């Protein structure tokens, strides 16, 4: 029986971990996102008998990662002067910081990682229409902050 549990969990990890990690990194930055992923997957292993029966286990684990990370949020997202990222617009990070968490997740996953709105919805356990609204509002705020686009 233990062998089957290990095998089932291993298969789940192969499917869920990359998506979960990308979503949490998009929400909390690289370091915190990876920590949140590890916390969520540890929770999944500890509670596997419940997690394996869930319709959207990855979405649930995204919420677990969020809640386990929230208390550690002390510094702003993306501000890491010791690791500058020269390949993107310097004012992008501060502009992304000003978005709500849901807007930032939608924008980064859709435009940064190329996810579909349905994939974001499934990973974050919200409706596709909610993702679309967060994406549109987030992009509108980014265009205004970066002074690009037709509505500026």
Number of C-alpha atoms within 10 A of each C-alpha: 6 7 8 9 14 13 12 13 19 13 11 15 17 10 12 17 17 11 21 27 22 20 26 27 21 23 23 23 18 16 10 21 22 19 19 27 27 16 18 26 24 14 15 22 17 11 11 17 12 11 18 16 9 12 9 14 19 25 22 20 26 23 18 18 26 20 14 15 19 12 8 9 10 7 8 13 18 18 13 12 7 6 8 11 12 7 6 9 9 12 11 14 16 16 17 22 14 16 18 14 16 16 23 24 27 31 29 20 23 19 13 11 12 11 17 15 20 16 16 23 19 18 23 23 18 13 13 16 12 15 26 19 14 21 23 15 18 25 20 16 18 22 17 15 16 16 11 11 11 7 8 11
